[in-house]
Amino acid sequence: MSVTVPRIKPQPFFADKNRAFWNLQSLGWAGAFLLRGSSTIANGQPLSSLVPVLISTVSGYSVTLLIAVMFRFLLKRRPIVTWGVSIVTVVSAAALVAFIDAWVFSTQNRGSETAGLQLFLGAFYLSMTLLGAWSALYYAINFYLTVEEQADQLLRLENQAANAQLAMLRYQLNPHFLFNTLNSISTLVLLKQTDRANAMLSRLSSFLRYTLINEPTAQVTIEQEIETLKLYLEIEKMRFEERLRPSFTIDPAVAQARLPSLLLQPLVENAIKYAVTPKEEGAEIAVSAQPAGDNVRIVVSDSGPGLNESGMRPHIPMSEGTGIGLPNIRDRLIQAFGERQSFETRSTPGGFSVIIEIPLNMDETSKVAA
């Protein structure tokens, strides 16, 4: 019988600020007592001389708790108020601790010839040093925590902005694809091909269900993306039949690599628009994914015309396109992978290709599409 041992996740020291304060407060003053006590014993003083050291440590511990309350209040004030009141607070606290130390010493050593003022000044110097160091450490830690909190907040805002940008780019695809498909369904209805129109509507509902149930910033495996493409091509097959000839070559080594969902659908849609639609005999559309070092190389190519002299694909009037296809893909790649991606188009008289390289990432993520 196997016993599952729960994994203990390390927690940051300052994850609980209140607990961290008490830990540092106790350890710091305990260390101060041990340091002063060992110094006292090393100088040949009797054990009874540890009593003033203990009382001084307890006084410092208690006074710094009051100082912490004051500092917590001052942290939200203007700098000049914070620093001015902090200095006055530390000097007053050091004077109080020094007075207690001097009184305890003079009470314990009644026969001492040390003058009261001299004793007080010596104790004040020591107390001022300890409380000044304590105060500097207190403000340094709070400054560090404030910077960390602001950095975390900035990172969250950047992630939210990136996710919003990705969502916007993904949502651009839905009306773009929907417009073309509904236009095809309308054509079938006008031609009184109701059975084909109903079949296309059924496939359209399945495709839209997939796009709506998943987050717009979700990532899918290449295998999932290809299955989605096949669902999309079933819709387009209703329009073009044998004129549309797709093929897929996916290396098993990269089948589980992740990419933004519906990244390839606009590329296939463009291939249909510019290669299949203008040619009576149709065209081939090939989708391949192969490993390329630490990356995945994805190629979407067609056997249609390449770019003309003006850098546009011929045969399709400008008014029929939305102009969001390739720019949308570029933007989504940049948002998802930054500089770790590449996007390239190649044109030949007998075809057009889009070549994408992205990192070979197979890790599970929190935003994986269903």
Secondary structure, DSSP 8 states (H G I E B T S, - for coil): ------------TTSSHHHHHHHHHHHHHHHHHHHHHHHHHHTT--GGGHHHHHHHHHHHHHHHHHHHHHHHHHTTS-HHHHHHHHHHHHHHHHHHHHHHHHHHHHHH-TT----HHHHHHHHHHHHHHHHHHHHHHHHHHHHHHHHHHHHHHHHHHHHHHHHHHHHHHHHHHHHHHHHHHHHHHHHHHHTT-HHHHHHHHHHHHHHHHHHHHS-TT-EEEHHHHHHHHHHHHHHHHHHHGGGEEEEEEE-GGGTT-EEETTSSHHHHHHHIIIIITT-TT-EEEEEEEEEETTEEEEEEEESS----TTSS-TTS-GGG--S-HHHHHHHHHHHHHTTS-EEEEEEETTEEEEEEEEE------SSB--
